[in-house]
Amino acid sequence: MLLAADVGNTQTALGLYDTGGLTDHGRLATERSTTADELGFVLGVLLEFDAVYGICLASTVPVLV
């Protein structure tokens, strides 16, 4: 699966794509104070990292890249 993330000023949109197209999607609040460990935990609960073969990232918040 491909994980697509669009990090905006207030929300982060996530989408999972497989060969057939979009398979799942959701949104998280964009918090500048969130640590990489916290974000990793949340994403680990939502998806299986072993199934992700790539990430596409777009961001308007350079601090969070």
mmCIF file of the N, C-alpha and C atoms, coordinates in Angstrom:
data_MODEL
# 
_entry.id   MODEL 
# 
loop_
_atom_site.group_PDB 
_atom_site.id 
_atom_site.type_symbol 
_atom_site.label_atom_id 
_atom_site.label_alt_id 
_atom_site.label_comp_id 
_atom_site.label_asym_id 
_atom_site.label_entity_id 
_atom_site.label_seq_id 
_atom_site.pdbx_PDB_ins_code 
_atom_site.Cartn_x 
_atom_site.Cartn_y 
_atom_site.Cartn_z 
_atom_site.occupancy 
_atom_site.B_iso_or_equiv 
_atom_site.pdbx_formal_charge 
_atom_site.auth_seq_id 
_atom_site.auth_comp_id 
_atom_site.auth_asym_id 
_atom_site.auth_atom_id 
_atom_site.pdbx_PDB_model_num 
ATOM 1   N N  . MET A 1 1  ? 0.830  -1.180 0.000  1.00 0.00 ? 1  MET A N  1 
ATOM 2   C CA . MET A 1 1  ? 0.000  0.000  0.000  1.00 0.00 ? 1  MET A CA 1 
ATOM 3   C C  . MET A 1 1  ? 0.880  1.250  0.000  1.00 0.00 ? 1  MET A C  1 
ATOM 4   N N  . LEU A 1 2  ? 0.321  2.320  -0.538 1.00 0.00 ? 2  LEU A N  1 
ATOM 5   C CA . LEU A 1 2  ? 0.960  3.624  -0.541 1.00 0.00 ? 2  LEU A CA 1 
ATOM 6   C C  . LEU A 1 2  ? 0.217  4.497  0.461  1.00 0.00 ? 2  LEU A C  1 
ATOM 7   N N  . LEU A 1 3  ? 0.950  5.124  1.365  1.00 0.00 ? 3  LEU A N  1 
ATOM 8   C CA . LEU A 1 3  ? 0.365  6.050  2.324  1.00 0.00 ? 3  LEU A CA 1 
ATOM 9   C C  . LEU A 1 3  ? 0.547  7.460  1.790  1.00 0.00 ? 3  LEU A C  1 
ATOM 10  N N  . ALA A 1 4  ? -0.551 8.173  1.584  1.00 0.00 ? 4  ALA A N  1 
ATOM 11  C CA . ALA A 1 4  ? -0.506 9.562  1.138  1.00 0.00 ? 4  ALA A CA 1 
ATOM 12  C C  . ALA A 1 4  ? -0.910 10.436 2.316  1.00 0.00 ? 4  ALA A C  1 
ATOM 13  N N  . ALA A 1 5  ? -0.103 11.473 2.594  1.00 0.00 ? 5  ALA A N  1 
ATOM 14  C CA . ALA A 1 5  ? -0.384 12.381 3.698  1.00 0.00 ? 5  ALA A CA 1 
ATOM 15  C C  . ALA A 1 5  ? -0.336 13.814 3.202  1.00 0.00 ? 5  ALA A C  1 
ATOM 16  N N  . ASP A 1 6  ? -1.360 14.569 3.532  1.00 0.00 ? 6  ASP A N  1 
ATOM 17  C CA . ASP A 1 6  ? -1.438 15.985 3.194  1.00 0.00 ? 6  ASP A CA 1 
ATOM 18  C C  . ASP A 1 6  ? -1.508 16.742 4.516  1.00 0.00 ? 6  ASP A C  1 
ATOM 19  N N  . VAL A 1 7  ? -0.377 17.322 4.926  1.00 0.00 ? 7  VAL A N  1 
ATOM 20  C CA . VAL A 1 7  ? -0.290 18.012 6.214  1.00 0.00 ? 7  VAL A CA 1 
ATOM 21  C C  . VAL A 1 7  ? -0.659 19.472 6.004  1.00 0.00 ? 7  VAL A C  1 
ATOM 22  N N  . GLY A 1 8  ? -1.807 19.858 6.549  1.00 0.00 ? 8  GLY A N  1 
ATOM 23  C CA . GLY A 1 8  ? -2.260 21.241 6.459  1.00 0.00 ? 8  GLY A CA 1 
ATOM 24  C C  . GLY A 1 8  ? -2.097 21.944 7.800  1.00 0.00 ? 8  GLY A C  1 
ATOM 25  N N  . ASN A 1 9  ? -2.458 23.202 7.843  1.00 0.00 ? 9  ASN A N  1 
ATOM 26  C CA . ASN A 1 9  ? -2.300 23.980 9.071  1.00 0.00 ? 9  ASN A CA 1 
ATOM 27  C C  . ASN A 1 9  ? -3.201 23.505 10.207 1.00 0.00 ? 9  ASN A C  1 
ATOM 28  N N  . THR A 1 10 ? -4.378 22.966 9.903  1.00 0.00 ? 10 THR A N  1 
ATOM 29  C CA . THR A 1 10 ? -5.302 22.528 10.952 1.00 0.00 ? 10 THR A CA 1 
ATOM 30  C C  . THR A 1 10 ? -5.564 21.028 10.946 1.00 0.00 ? 10 THR A C  1 
ATOM 31  N N  . GLN A 1 11 ? -5.490 20.397 9.770  1.00 0.00 ? 11 GLN A N  1 
ATOM 32  C CA . GLN A 1 11 ? -5.751 18.962 9.670  1.00 0.00 ? 11 GLN A CA 1 
ATOM 33  C C  . GLN A 1 11 ? -4.731 18.275 8.782  1.00 0.00 ? 11 GLN A C  1 
ATOM 34  N N  . THR A 1 12 ? -4.504 17.005 9.085  1.00 0.00 ? 12 THR A N  1 
ATOM 35  C CA . THR A 1 12 ? -3.670 16.149 8.240  1.00 0.00 ? 12 THR A CA 1 
ATOM 36  C C  . THR A 1 12 ? -4.583 15.078 7.657  1.00 0.00 ? 12 THR A C  1 
ATOM 37  N N  . ALA A 1 13 ? -4.648 15.044 6.342  1.00 0.00 ? 13 ALA A N  1 
ATOM 38  C CA . ALA A 1 13 ? -5.467 14.043 5.657  1.00 0.00 ? 13 ALA A CA 1 
ATOM 39  C C  . ALA A 1 13 ? -4.566 12.874 5.267  1.00 0.00 ? 13 ALA A C  1 
ATOM 40  N N  . LEU A 1 14 ? -5.047 11.654 5.518  1.00 0.00 ? 14 LEU A N  1 
ATOM 41  C CA . LEU A 1 14 ? -4.304 10.439 5.203  1.00 0.00 ? 14 LEU A CA 1 
ATOM 42  C C  . LEU A 1 14 ? -5.129 9.576  4.267  1.00 0.00 ? 14 LEU A C  1 
ATOM 43  N N  . GLY A 1 15 ? -4.460 8.929  3.334  1.00 0.00 ? 15 GLY A N  1 
ATOM 44  C CA . GLY A 1 15 ? -5.134 8.001  2.442  1.00 0.00 ? 15 GLY A CA 1 
ATOM 45  C C  . GLY A 1 15 ? -4.247 6.801  2.175  1.00 0.00 ? 15 GLY A C  1 
ATOM 46  N N  . LEU A 1 16 ? -4.845 5.632  2.090  1.00 0.00 ? 16 LEU A N  1 
ATOM 47  C CA . LEU A 1 16 ? -4.127 4.408  1.745  1.00 0.00 ? 16 LEU A CA 1 
ATOM 48  C C  . LEU A 1 16 ? -4.566 3.960  0.359  1.00 0.00 ? 16 LEU A C  1 
ATOM 49  N N  . TYR A 1 17 ? -3.586 3.763  -0.506 1.00 0.00 ? 17 TYR A N  1 
ATOM 50  C CA . TYR A 1 17 ? -3.855 3.360  -1.880 1.00 0.00 ? 17 TYR A CA 1 
ATOM 51  C C  . TYR A 1 17 ? -3.257 1.993  -2.151 1.00 0.00 ? 17 TYR A C  1 
ATOM 52  N N  . ASP A 1 18 ? -4.010 1.164  -2.849 1.00 0.00 ? 18 ASP A N  1 
ATOM 53  C CA . ASP A 1 18 ? -3.540 -0.139 -3.316 1.00 0.00 ? 18 ASP A CA 1 
ATOM 54  C C  . ASP A 1 18 ? -3.694 -0.132 -4.829 1.00 0.00 ? 18 ASP A C  1 
ATOM 55  N N  . THR A 1 19 ? -3.416 -1.223 -5.469 1.00 0.00 ? 19 THR A N  1 
ATOM 56  C CA . THR A 1 19 ? -3.482 -1.265 -6.933 1.00 0.00 ? 19 THR A CA 1 
ATOM 57  C C  . THR A 1 19 ? -4.871 -0.904 -7.458 1.00 0.00 ? 19 THR A C  1 
ATOM 58  N N  . GLY A 1 20 ? -5.896 -1.131 -6.675 1.00 0.00 ? 20 GLY A N  1 
ATOM 59  C CA . GLY A 1 20 ? -7.262 -0.817 -7.091 1.00 0.00 ? 20 GLY A CA 1 
ATOM 60  C C  . GLY A 1 20 ? -7.689 0.611  -6.797 1.00 0.00 ? 20 GLY A C  1 
ATOM 61  N N  . GLY A 1 21 ? -6.840 1.403  -6.157 1.00 0.00 ? 21 GLY A N  1 
ATOM 62  C CA . GLY A 1 21 ? -7.193 2.786  -5.831 1.00 0.00 ? 21 GLY A CA 1 
ATOM 63  C C  . GLY A 1 21 ? -7.231 3.017  -4.331 1.00 0.00 ? 21 GLY A C  1 
ATOM 64  N N  . LEU A 1 22 ? -7.965 4.021  -3.927 1.00 0.00 ? 22 LEU A N  1 
ATOM 65  C CA . LEU A 1 22 ? -8.081 4.406  -2.525 1.00 0.00 ? 22 LEU A CA 1 
ATOM 66  C C  . LEU A 1 22 ? -8.805 3.321  -1.737 1.00 0.00 ? 22 LEU A C  1 
ATOM 67  N N  . THR A 1 23 ? -8.164 2.818  -0.676 1.00 0.00 ? 23 THR A N  1 
ATOM 68  C CA . THR A 1 23 ? -8.785 1.762  0.124  1.00 0.00 ? 23 THR A CA 1 
ATOM 69  C C  . THR A 1 23 ? -9.272 2.253  1.482  1.00 0.00 ? 23 THR A C  1 
ATOM 70  N N  . ASP A 1 24 ? -8.657 3.332  2.003  1.00 0.00 ? 24 ASP A N  1 
ATOM 71  C CA . ASP A 1 24 ? -9.066 3.866  3.303  1.00 0.00 ? 24 ASP A CA 1 
ATOM 72  C C  . ASP A 1 24 ? -8.561 5.299  3.424  1.00 0.00 ? 24 ASP A C  1 
ATOM 73  N N  . HIS A 1 25 ? -9.223 6.082  4.247  1.00 0.00 ? 25 HIS A N  1 
ATOM 74  C CA . HIS A 1 25 ? -8.803 7.472  4.433  1.00 0.00 ? 25 HIS A CA 1 
ATOM 75  C C  . HIS A 1 25 ? -9.268 7.984  5.788  1.00 0.00 ? 25 HIS A C  1 
ATOM 76  N N  . GLY A 1 26 ? -8.659 9.062  6.242  1.00 0.00 ? 26 GLY A N  1 
ATOM 77  C CA . GLY A 1 26 ? -9.045 9.661  7.514  1.00 0.00 ? 26 GLY A CA 1 
ATOM 78  C C  . GLY A 1 26 ? -8.311 10.971 7.721  1.00 0.00 ? 26 GLY A C  1 
ATOM 79  N N  . ARG A 1 27 ? -8.637 11.638 8.828  1.00 0.00 ? 27 ARG A N  1 
ATOM 80  C CA . ARG A 1 27 ? -8.034 12.930 9.153  1.00 0.00 ? 27 ARG A CA 1 
ATOM 81  C C  . ARG A 1 27 ? -7.609 12.951 10.612 1.00 0.00 ? 27 ARG A C  1 
ATOM 82  N N  . LEU A 1 28 ? -6.520 13.679 10.860 1.00 0.00 ? 28 LEU A N  1 
ATOM 83  C CA . LEU A 1 28 ? -6.018 13.910 12.208 1.00 0.00 ? 28 LEU A CA 1 
ATOM 84  C C  . LEU A 1 28 ? -5.835 15.410 12.383 1.00 0.00 ? 28 LEU A C  1 
ATOM 85  N N  . ALA A 1 29 ? -5.928 15.887 13.611 1.00 0.00 ? 29 ALA A N  1 
ATOM 86  C CA . ALA A 1 29 ? -5.619 17.290 13.872 1.00 0.00 ? 29 ALA A CA 1 
ATOM 87  C C  . ALA A 1 29 ? -4.116 17.495 13.694 1.00 0.00 ? 29 ALA A C  1 
ATOM 88  N N  . THR A 1 30 ? -3.733 18.577 13.052 1.00 0.00 ? 30 THR A N  1 
ATOM 89  C CA . THR A 1 30 ? -2.320 18.922 12.909 1.00 0.00 ? 30 THR A CA 1 
ATOM 90  C C  . THR A 1 30 ? -1.912 19.707 14.143 1.00 0.00 ? 30 THR A C  1 
ATOM 91  N N  . GLU A 1 31 ? -1.009 19.140 14.916 1.00 0.00 ? 31 GLU A N  1 
ATOM 92  C CA . GLU A 1 31 ? -0.516 19.776 16.134 1.00 0.00 ? 31 GLU A CA 1 
ATOM 93  C C  . GLU A 1 31 ? 0.986  19.943 16.015 1.00 0.00 ? 31 GLU A C  1 
ATOM 94  N N  . ARG A 1 32 ? 1.463  21.161 16.070 1.00 0.00 ? 32 ARG A N  1 
ATOM 95  C CA . ARG A 1 32 ? 2.907  21.410 15.944 1.00 0.00 ? 32 ARG A CA 1 
ATOM 96  C C  . ARG A 1 32 ? 3.697  20.799 17.092 1.00 0.00 ? 32 ARG A C  1 
ATOM 97  N N  . SER A 1 33 ? 3.059  20.563 18.232 1.00 0.00 ? 33 SER A N  1 
ATOM 98  C CA . SER A 1 33 ? 3.767  20.033 19.396 1.00 0.00 ? 33 SER A CA 1 
ATOM 99  C C  . SER A 1 33 ? 3.833  18.501 19.413 1.00 0.00 ? 33 SER A C  1 
ATOM 100 N N  . THR A 1 34 ? 3.182  17.829 18.461 1.00 0.00 ? 34 THR A N  1 
ATOM 101 C CA . THR A 1 34 ? 3.204  16.367 18.415 1.00 0.00 ? 34 THR A CA 1 
ATOM 102 C C  . THR A 1 34 ? 4.612  15.883 18.081 1.00 0.00 ? 34 THR A C  1 
ATOM 103 N N  . THR A 1 35 ? 5.100  14.936 18.867 1.00 0.00 ? 35 THR A N  1 
ATOM 104 C CA . THR A 1 35 ? 6.434  14.396 18.616 1.00 0.00 ? 35 THR A CA 1 
ATOM 105 C C  . THR A 1 35 ? 6.359  13.278 17.576 1.00 0.00 ? 35 THR A C  1 
ATOM 106 N N  . ALA A 1 36 ? 7.499  12.938 17.017 1.00 0.00 ? 36 ALA A N  1 
ATOM 107 C CA . ALA A 1 36 ? 7.571  11.844 16.044 1.00 0.00 ? 36 ALA A CA 1 
ATOM 108 C C  . ALA A 1 36 ? 7.129  10.528 16.686 1.00 0.00 ? 36 ALA A C  1 
ATOM 109 N N  . ASP A 1 37 ? 7.468  10.324 17.954 1.00 0.00 ? 37 ASP A N  1 
ATOM 110 C CA . ASP A 1 37 ? 7.058  9.104  18.652 1.00 0.00 ? 37 ASP A CA 1 
ATOM 111 C C  . ASP A 1 37 ? 5.539  9.020  18.786 1.00 0.00 ? 37 ASP A C  1 
ATOM 112 N N  . GLU A 1 38 ? 4.910  10.145 19.117 1.00 0.00 ? 38 GLU A N  1 
ATOM 113 C CA . GLU A 1 38 ? 3.445  10.156 19.245 1.00 0.00 ? 38 GLU A CA 1 
ATOM 114 C C  . GLU A 1 38 ? 2.780  9.868  17.910 1.00 0.00 ? 38 GLU A C  1 
ATOM 115 N N  . LEU A 1 39 ? 3.262  10.509 16.871 1.00 0.00 ? 39 LEU A N  1 
ATOM 116 C CA . LEU A 1 39 ? 2.692  10.290 15.546 1.00 0.00 ? 39 LEU A CA 1 
ATOM 117 C C  . LEU A 1 39 ? 2.906  8.851  15.085 1.00 0.00 ? 39 LEU A C  1 
ATOM 118 N N  . GLY A 1 40 ? 4.088  8.309  15.348 1.00 0.00 ? 40 GLY A N  1 
ATOM 119 C CA . GLY A 1 40 ? 4.364  6.917  15.010 1.00 0.00 ? 40 GLY A CA 1 
ATOM 120 C C  . GLY A 1 40 ? 3.438  5.960  15.723 1.00 0.00 ? 40 GLY A C  1 
ATOM 121 N N  . PHE A 1 41 ? 3.129  6.244  16.984 1.00 0.00 ? 41 PHE A N  1 
ATOM 122 C CA . PHE A 1 41 ? 2.212  5.396  17.742 1.00 0.00 ? 41 PHE A CA 1 
ATOM 123 C C  . PHE A 1 41 ? 0.812  5.433  17.139 1.00 0.00 ? 41 PHE A C  1 
ATOM 124 N N  . VAL A 1 42 ? 0.322  6.638  16.854 1.00 0.00 ? 42 VAL A N  1 
ATOM 125 C CA . VAL A 1 42 ? -1.023 6.787  16.276 1.00 0.00 ? 42 VAL A CA 1 
ATOM 126 C C  . VAL A 1 42 ? -1.113 6.076  14.935 1.00 0.00 ? 42 VAL A C  1 
ATOM 127 N N  . LEU A 1 43 ? -0.122 6.291  14.072 1.00 0.00 ? 43 LEU A N  1 
ATOM 128 C CA . LEU A 1 43 ? -0.142 5.631  12.765 1.00 0.00 ? 43 LEU A CA 1 
ATOM 129 C C  . LEU A 1 43 ? -0.002 4.120  12.899 1.00 0.00 ? 43 LEU A C  1 
ATOM 130 N N  . GLY A 1 44 ? 0.778  3.665  13.878 1.00 0.00 ? 44 GLY A N  1 
ATOM 131 C CA . GLY A 1 44 ? 0.934  2.226  14.111 1.00 0.00 ? 44 GLY A CA 1 
ATOM 132 C C  . GLY A 1 44 ? -0.360 1.558  14.529 1.00 0.00 ? 44 GLY A C  1 
ATOM 133 N N  . VAL A 1 45 ? -1.209 2.295  15.227 1.00 0.00 ? 45 VAL A N  1 
ATOM 134 C CA . VAL A 1 45 ? -2.518 1.767  15.625 1.00 0.00 ? 45 VAL A CA 1 
ATOM 135 C C  . VAL A 1 45 ? -3.452 1.702  14.420 1.00 0.00 ? 45 VAL A C  1 
ATOM 136 N N  . LEU A 1 46 ? -3.321 2.675  13.525 1.00 0.00 ? 46 LEU A N  1 
ATOM 137 C CA . LEU A 1 46 ? -4.239 2.774  12.391 1.00 0.00 ? 46 LEU A CA 1 
ATOM 138 C C  . LEU A 1 46 ? -3.894 1.870  11.213 1.00 0.00 ? 46 LEU A C  1 
ATOM 139 N N  . LEU A 1 47 ? -2.617 1.524  11.050 1.00 0.00 ? 47 LEU A N  1 
ATOM 140 C CA . LEU A 1 47 ? -2.238 0.717  9.896  1.00 0.00 ? 47 LEU A CA 1 
ATOM 141 C C  . LEU A 1 47 ? -1.055 -0.186 10.220 1.00 0.00 ? 47 LEU A C  1 
ATOM 142 N N  . GLU A 1 48 ? -0.841 -1.154 9.363  1.00 0.00 ? 48 GLU A N  1 
ATOM 143 C CA . GLU A 1 48 ? 0.285  -2.074 9.514  1.00 0.00 ? 48 GLU A CA 1 
ATOM 144 C C  . GLU A 1 48 ? 1.456  -1.527 8.698  1.00 0.00 ? 48 GLU A C  1 
ATOM 145 N N  . PHE A 1 49 ? 2.537  -1.137 9.384  1.00 0.00 ? 49 PHE A N  1 
ATOM 146 C CA . PHE A 1 49 ? 3.680  -0.559 8.700  1.00 0.00 ? 49 PHE A CA 1 
ATOM 147 C C  . PHE A 1 49 ? 4.287  -1.508 7.676  1.00 0.00 ? 49 PHE A C  1 
ATOM 148 N N  . ASP A 1 50 ? 4.234  -2.807 7.926  1.00 0.00 ? 50 ASP A N  1 
ATOM 149 C CA . ASP A 1 50 ? 4.820  -3.774 7.000  1.00 0.00 ? 50 ASP A CA 1 
ATOM 150 C C  . ASP A 1 50 ? 4.102  -3.795 5.651  1.00 0.00 ? 50 ASP A C  1 
ATOM 151 N N  . ALA A 1 51 ? 2.850  -3.357 5.624  1.00 0.00 ? 51 ALA A N  1 
ATOM 152 C CA . ALA A 1 51 ? 2.075  -3.368 4.380  1.00 0.00 ? 51 ALA A CA 1 
ATOM 153 C C  . ALA A 1 51 ? 2.314  -2.117 3.540  1.00 0.00 ? 51 ALA A C  1 
ATOM 154 N N  . VAL A 1 52 ? 2.961  -1.097 4.112  1.00 0.00 ? 52 VAL A N  1 
ATOM 155 C CA . VAL A 1 52 ? 3.203  0.164  3.403  1.00 0.00 ? 52 VAL A CA 1 
ATOM 156 C C  . VAL A 1 52 ? 4.542  0.081  2.680  1.00 0.00 ? 52 VAL A C  1 
ATOM 157 N N  . TYR A 1 53 ? 4.527  0.287  1.362  1.00 0.00 ? 53 TYR A N  1 
ATOM 158 C CA . TYR A 1 53 ? 5.765  0.226  0.580  1.00 0.00 ? 53 TYR A CA 1 
ATOM 159 C C  . TYR A 1 53 ? 6.238  1.606  0.142  1.00 0.00 ? 53 TYR A C  1 
ATOM 160 N N  . GLY A 1 54 ? 5.438  2.635  0.380  1.00 0.00 ? 54 GLY A N  1 
ATOM 161 C CA . GLY A 1 54 ? 5.840  3.976  -0.002 1.00 0.00 ? 54 GLY A CA 1 
ATOM 162 C C  . GLY A 1 54 ? 4.986  5.024  0.667  1.00 0.00 ? 54 GLY A C  1 
ATOM 163 N N  . ILE A 1 55 ? 5.527  6.233  0.714  1.00 0.00 ? 55 ILE A N  1 
ATOM 164 C CA . ILE A 1 55 ? 4.814  7.357  1.319  1.00 0.00 ? 55 ILE A CA 1 
ATOM 165 C C  . ILE A 1 55 ? 4.899  8.544  0.371  1.00 0.00 ? 55 ILE A C  1 
ATOM 166 N N  . CYS A 1 56 ? 3.776  9.213  0.184  1.00 0.00 ? 56 CYS A N  1 
ATOM 167 C CA . CYS A 1 56 ? 3.715  10.445 -0.581 1.00 0.00 ? 56 CYS A CA 1 
ATOM 168 C C  . CYS A 1 56 ? 3.289  11.534 0.398  1.00 0.00 ? 56 CYS A C  1 
ATOM 169 N N  . LEU A 1 57 ? 4.099  12.583 0.537  1.00 0.00 ? 57 LEU A N  1 
ATOM 170 C CA . LEU A 1 57 ? 3.863  13.602 1.545  1.00 0.00 ? 57 LEU A CA 1 
ATOM 171 C C  . LEU A 1 57 ? 3.776  14.980 0.902  1.00 0.00 ? 57 LEU A C  1 
ATOM 172 N N  . ALA A 1 58 ? 2.739  15.728 1.262  1.00 0.00 ? 58 ALA A N  1 
ATOM 173 C CA . ALA A 1 58 ? 2.597  17.132 0.883  1.00 0.00 ? 58 ALA A CA 1 
ATOM 174 C C  . ALA A 1 58 ? 2.360  17.892 2.173  1.00 0.00 ? 58 ALA A C  1 
ATOM 175 N N  . SER A 1 59 ? 3.007  19.040 2.323  1.00 0.00 ? 59 SER A N  1 
ATOM 176 C CA . SER A 1 59 ? 2.883  19.771 3.584  1.00 0.00 ? 59 SER A CA 1 
ATOM 177 C C  . SER A 1 59 ? 2.945  21.267 3.367  1.00 0.00 ? 59 SER A C  1 
ATOM 178 N N  . THR A 1 60 ? 2.088  21.986 4.098  1.00 0.00 ? 60 THR A N  1 
ATOM 179 C CA . THR A 1 60 ? 2.168  23.435 4.173  1.00 0.00 ? 60 THR A CA 1 
ATOM 180 C C  . THR A 1 60 ? 2.774  23.859 5.505  1.00 0.00 ? 60 THR A C  1 
ATOM 181 N N  . VAL A 1 61 ? 3.221  22.875 6.280  1.00 0.00 ? 61 VAL A N  1 
ATOM 182 C CA . VAL A 1 61 ? 3.785  23.115 7.613  1.00 0.00 ? 61 VAL A CA 1 
ATOM 183 C C  . VAL A 1 61 ? 5.201  22.530 7.641  1.00 0.00 ? 61 VAL A C  1 
ATOM 184 N N  . PRO A 1 62 ? 6.203  23.282 7.171  1.00 0.00 ? 62 PRO A N  1 
ATOM 185 C CA . PRO A 1 62 ? 7.564  22.755 7.068  1.00 0.00 ? 62 PRO A CA 1 
ATOM 186 C C  . PRO A 1 62 ? 8.132  22.204 8.376  1.00 0.00 ? 62 PRO A C  1 
ATOM 187 N N  . VAL A 1 63 ? 7.718  22.761 9.503  1.00 0.00 ? 63 VAL A N  1 
ATOM 188 C CA . VAL A 1 63 ? 8.207  22.308 10.813 1.00 0.00 ? 63 VAL A CA 1 
ATOM 189 C C  . VAL A 1 63 ? 7.851  20.837 11.045 1.00 0.00 ? 63 VAL A C  1 
ATOM 190 N N  . LEU A 1 64 ? 6.752  20.374 10.471 1.00 0.00 ? 64 LEU A N  1 
ATOM 191 C CA . LEU A 1 64 ? 6.287  19.005 10.719 1.00 0.00 ? 64 LEU A CA 1 
ATOM 192 C C  . LEU A 1 64 ? 6.802  17.992 9.712  1.00 0.00 ? 64 LEU A C  1 
ATOM 193 N N  . VAL A 1 65 ? 7.537  18.427 8.703  1.00 0.00 ? 65 VAL A N  1 
ATOM 194 C CA . VAL A 1 65 ? 8.072  17.493 7.717  1.00 0.00 ? 65 VAL A CA 1 
ATOM 195 C C  . VAL A 1 65 ? 9.190  16.717 8.358  1.00 0.00 ? 65 VAL A C  1 
# 
